[in-house]
Amino acid sequence: MPAPVLIIQTGDANQTLKSSYGGYAQQIQSAAGLCADEIDVVNVCDGQSLRSACSYRAVFITGSPAMVTDREDWSERTAEWLREAALQEMPMFGICYGHQLLTHAFGGEVGYNPSGRAAGTMHVEMLECCRKDPLLAELPPTFPAHMLHMQSVLRPQADATVMARSPMDPHHMLKHADNIYSTQFHPEFSPDFVRAHLNYYADVYRGCGIDALALREKVSDTPQSTGLLRRFLALHARH
């Protein structure tokens, strides 16, 4: 059997959404086309410890309700593990919190998005550098993606390459190394999950001046973004 794919769980959906749509790790597993016996989920936010990176063939880092800027002990320990894994040339793909945590681990700056809270389906614009990138070259110039976040990458680390932007975020996708990518958007989320999230938290969003129910009506399929996870494994996972 090949080594498993590690999913670093940094948080999860609330129990109501999780019971209907699965947790963040389960949604990544499904979008990446992985069976249960092909993954190892480590819940770092609950204190579970990570094994050596050499135990795995690739790594996904989930989103989270937590904030990278809170510098929780579990988060800082995970950032150190990510730095060590990068030195071992481990293929990694970070999502939302994972995008921010990789940036923080490698020396960039994360904080509250100056443009405000992002929610729903928005269009991501690929930059010129993507045309020669094996993972991204097949994507159209713009494509829809699901977004649910308050913090974002304010300043990528010096050696990162910005691959994509969105209307609210100039650093929406980063390439940290030849086999390390991260996205602020959620390739793993289904339209139904995003609609349910917006409905569940409608009052919270209303307090931020956001009409979540109007955004819910604009949620769409995101086949190009979802396909990134399987393509990442096909191109970069160790065998």
C-alpha positions as CSV (number, residue, x, y, z in Angstrom):
1,M,0.0,0.0,0.0
2,P,1.3,3.5,-0.8
3,A,1.8,6.0,2.1
4,P,-1.4,7.8,3.1
5,V,-2.3,11.4,2.3
6,L,-2.3,13.5,5.5
7,I,-5.1,15.9,6.2
8,I,-4.2,18.3,8.9
9,Q,-7.5,19.4,10.5
10,T,-7.3,22.9,11.9
11,G,-11.0,23.3,12.7
12,D,-14.4,22.0,11.5
13,A,-17.9,22.9,10.6
14,N,-20.5,23.2,13.3
15,Q,-22.2,19.9,14.3
16,T,-25.4,20.7,12.4
17,L,-23.6,21.3,9.1
18,K,-21.2,18.5,9.7
19,S,-23.9,15.9,10.3
20,S,-25.5,16.8,6.9
21,Y,-22.4,17.5,4.7
22,G,-19.4,16.0,6.5
23,G,-16.6,17.7,8.3
24,Y,-13.8,19.6,6.5
25,A,-11.5,16.6,6.3
26,Q,-14.2,14.4,4.9
27,Q,-15.1,17.0,2.3
28,I,-11.4,17.3,1.2
29,Q,-11.2,13.5,1.1
30,S,-14.3,13.4,-1.2
31,A,-13.2,16.2,-3.5
32,A,-9.7,14.7,-3.8
33,G,-11.1,11.3,-4.8
34,L,-9.6,9.5,-1.8
35,C,-10.9,6.4,0.1
36,A,-10.9,6.3,3.8
37,D,-8.0,3.9,4.0
38,E,-5.9,6.3,1.8
39,I,-5.9,9.2,4.4
40,D,-4.7,10.0,7.8
41,V,-6.6,12.8,9.5
42,V,-4.8,14.5,12.4
43,N,-6.9,17.0,14.4
44,V,-4.2,19.4,15.5
45,C,-6.6,21.9,17.0
46,D,-7.7,19.2,19.5
47,G,-4.1,18.5,20.4
48,Q,-3.3,15.5,18.2
49,S,0.4,15.2,17.3
50,L,1.7,15.0,13.7
51,R,4.1,12.2,12.7
52,S,7.2,12.8,10.6
53,A,6.4,14.1,7.1
54,C,8.2,11.2,5.6
55,S,5.2,9.0,6.7
56,Y,3.0,10.6,4.0
57,R,2.9,11.1,0.2
58,A,1.1,14.5,0.3
59,V,-0.5,16.9,2.7
60,F,-3.7,18.9,2.7
61,I,-4.4,21.6,5.4
62,T,-8.0,22.4,6.1
63,G,-9.8,25.6,6.8
64,S,-10.9,26.6,10.3
65,P,-13.1,29.0,12.3
66,A,-9.8,29.9,14.2
67,M,-7.6,32.9,13.3
68,V,-3.9,32.5,12.4
69,T,-3.2,35.8,14.1
70,D,-4.4,34.4,17.5
71,R,-1.1,32.3,17.5
72,E,-2.6,29.4,19.3
73,D,0.0,26.9,20.5
74,W,-1.4,24.1,18.3
75,S,-1.3,26.4,15.3
76,E,2.3,27.6,15.9
77,R,3.4,23.9,16.4
78,T,1.8,23.1,13.1
79,A,3.5,26.0,11.4
80,E,6.8,24.6,12.6
81,W,5.9,21.2,11.3
82,L,5.1,22.7,7.9
83,R,8.5,24.4,7.7
84,E,10.2,21.1,8.4
85,A,8.0,19.3,5.9
86,A,8.9,21.9,3.2
87,L,12.6,21.2,3.8
88,Q,11.8,17.6,3.1
89,E,10.1,18.7,-0.2
90,M,6.7,17.3,1.0
91,P,3.9,18.1,-1.5
92,M,1.4,20.3,0.4
93,F,-1.9,22.1,-0.4
94,G,-3.4,24.6,2.0
95,I,-7.0,25.8,2.0
96,C,-8.2,29.0,3.6
97,Y,-6.7,28.7,7.1
98,G,-4.2,26.3,5.6
99,H,-3.4,29.0,3.0
100,Q,-2.8,31.6,5.7
101,L,-0.9,29.2,8.0
102,L,1.6,28.2,5.2
103,T,2.2,31.9,4.5
104,H,2.7,32.6,8.2
105,A,5.0,29.6,8.5
106,F,7.2,30.8,5.6
107,G,7.5,34.4,6.8
108,G,4.5,36.2,5.2
109,E,1.9,38.3,6.9
110,V,-1.7,37.3,7.7
111,G,-4.5,39.5,9.1
112,Y,-8.1,40.7,8.7
113,N,-8.9,41.3,5.1
114,P,-9.1,45.1,4.6
115,S,-11.9,44.5,2.1
116,G,-14.0,42.9,4.7
117,R,-15.6,39.4,5.2
118,A,-15.9,37.3,2.1
119,A,-18.8,34.8,1.6
120,G,-20.4,32.9,-1.2
121,T,-19.3,32.2,-4.8
122,M,-16.9,34.7,-6.4
123,H,-14.8,34.6,-9.5
124,V,-11.0,34.1,-9.2
125,E,-8.7,35.6,-11.9
126,M,-5.6,33.6,-12.8
127,L,-2.4,35.6,-13.4
128,E,-0.1,35.3,-16.4
129,C,2.4,33.0,-14.6
130,C,-0.2,30.2,-14.4
131,R,0.0,29.5,-18.1
132,K,3.2,27.5,-17.6
133,D,2.3,26.0,-14.3
134,P,1.5,22.2,-14.5
135,L,-1.3,22.4,-11.9
136,L,-3.0,25.6,-13.2
137,A,-2.3,25.8,-16.9
138,E,-5.6,24.1,-17.8
139,L,-7.7,26.5,-15.9
140,P,-9.6,29.2,-17.7
141,P,-8.6,32.9,-17.1
142,T,-11.4,33.2,-14.6
143,F,-13.5,30.7,-12.8
144,P,-16.0,30.5,-9.8
145,A,-14.9,29.4,-6.4
146,H,-16.4,29.3,-2.9
147,M,-15.2,31.7,-0.2
148,L,-15.9,31.9,3.5
149,H,-13.3,33.9,5.4
150,M,-12.4,37.0,7.4
151,Q,-8.6,36.9,7.4
152,S,-6.4,36.7,4.3
153,V,-2.8,36.9,3.2
154,L,-1.8,40.6,3.5
155,R,1.8,40.0,2.4
156,P,3.2,36.8,0.9
157,Q,6.7,35.7,1.8
158,A,9.4,37.0,-0.5
159,D,9.9,33.8,-2.5
160,A,6.1,33.0,-3.0
161,T,4.5,33.5,-6.4
162,V,1.0,35.0,-6.5
163,M,-1.0,32.8,-8.9
164,A,-4.5,34.3,-8.7
165,R,-6.5,37.1,-7.3
166,S,-10.2,37.8,-6.5
167,P,-12.2,41.0,-6.2
168,M,-11.5,41.2,-2.5
169,D,-8.0,39.6,-2.3
170,P,-4.9,40.2,-4.4
171,H,-3.2,37.1,-3.0
172,H,-5.9,34.5,-3.5
173,M,-3.7,31.7,-4.6
174,L,0.0,31.2,-3.9
175,K,2.7,28.9,-5.0
176,H,5.2,28.5,-2.2
177,A,7.5,25.9,-3.9
178,D,7.3,23.6,-6.9
179,N,5.0,21.3,-5.0
180,I,3.4,23.5,-2.4
181,Y,0.3,25.5,-3.2
182,S,-2.4,27.2,-1.2
183,T,-5.8,28.9,-1.9
184,Q,-7.9,31.2,0.0
185,F,-11.0,29.7,-1.7
186,H,-12.5,26.3,-0.8
187,P,-12.1,23.8,-3.6
188,E,-13.6,21.1,-1.3
189,F,-16.9,22.8,-0.6
190,S,-20.1,21.8,-2.5
191,P,-22.7,24.4,-3.5
192,D,-25.1,22.8,-1.1
193,F,-22.8,23.1,1.8
194,V,-22.1,26.8,1.1
195,R,-25.8,27.5,0.8
196,A,-26.5,25.7,4.1
197,H,-23.6,27.7,5.8
198,L,-25.0,31.0,4.5
199,N,-28.5,30.1,5.7
200,Y,-27.3,28.9,9.1
201,Y,-25.2,32.0,9.8
202,A,-27.5,34.6,8.1
203,D,-27.9,36.6,11.3
204,V,-24.2,36.7,11.9
205,Y,-23.6,37.9,8.4
206,R,-26.4,40.5,8.7
207,G,-24.5,41.9,11.7
208,C,-21.5,42.4,9.4
209,G,-23.7,44.2,6.8
210,I,-23.8,41.2,4.5
211,D,-27.1,39.8,3.0
212,A,-26.3,36.1,3.3
213,L,-29.6,35.0,1.8
214,A,-29.0,37.1,-1.3
215,L,-25.5,35.5,-1.6
216,R,-27.0,32.1,-1.2
217,E,-29.1,32.6,-4.3
218,K,-25.9,33.3,-6.3
219,V,-24.0,30.2,-5.2
220,S,-23.0,28.1,-8.2
221,D,-21.1,25.0,-9.1
222,T,-17.3,25.3,-9.1
223,P,-15.9,22.4,-11.2
224,Q,-12.6,24.1,-12.1
225,S,-11.7,24.8,-8.5
226,T,-12.9,21.4,-7.2
227,G,-10.8,19.6,-9.7
228,L,-7.6,21.2,-8.3
229,L,-7.3,18.7,-5.5
230,R,-7.3,15.6,-7.7
231,R,-5.0,17.2,-10.2
232,F,-2.6,18.2,-7.4
233,L,-2.4,14.6,-6.2
234,A,-1.9,13.3,-9.7
235,L,1.0,15.7,-10.4
236,H,2.7,15.9,-7.0
237,A,1.8,13.1,-4.6
238,R,4.8,10.9,-3.8
239,H,4.5,7.2,-4.9
